[in-house]
């Protein structure tokens, strides 16, 4: 059993301090995430080096559009989540108990090298609940000159986040809504920690934001506009992905109206420099310089062609392009 980090003993129970839930866990029980278990007065990370999913993905699939465009990244996921989203798109591994296999940190690095990946993405379920594994893998991955990418709901306490920040090159944080009520009712969580962490991450690494627009949930253009306003206050240079929802898990409303996604993009482009749409099929979602409109990266679905980015700048007007190229 892998000892967990970030917990304290309170009487005969263990208080997990990894995420804002602060679960008080009885003997042989787990917290909300389902993978951190109290055992004999300690906390263990049950899913350490245990994975449910492993694939070589286009890095655009994370989605990350400003990190090594056109390259592939080794993506791995485990099990569990500290959210309870009724519309979860990966519920079969986040809300259930999928079969797991063992993959050590050293094996992760070897697999990434053998596959010719640009790095490793911790994704699919919520990776930060498996903090110790992500941390240990990330250190070995970095030592080999590869990138570390985390795709997350952003629900972690400041201290473990600060420990992880030096090892992660790029993040995609899924902001579910700008409304506290949405987080409480639909996710079983709080909004404030996510917004706090987005601000912290933006100061330390490349960050992109995903916003899944859920029919009959957060598909209100005023809410979307308020989210755009908040992101713009952090930085107008953060790439944002508005993503189409499809019926999954306990949510049966129709897929997101494509016209609403287009409307969301138009609203966002008034204040944000880099706005993309996801899950719409093989459409054109290329990257253009916001100053001179030069085509920088051409995309059609996951077919990507880096037209030209000169040392992180537009070749035409020399505007800096945020990201890792």
Helices and strands as residue ranges (DSSP letters): E 2-3, E 7-10, E 13-16, E 24-25, E 36-39, E 42-45, E 50-51, E 53-58, G 59-62, E 72-77, H 91-94, E 101-102, H 105-115, E 119-122, G 127-130, H 131-143, E 147-152, H 158-165, E 170-174, H 180-182, I 183-187, H 192-202, E 206-213, H 221-234, E 239-244, H 258-269, E 275-278, E 287-288, E 295-300, E 303-306
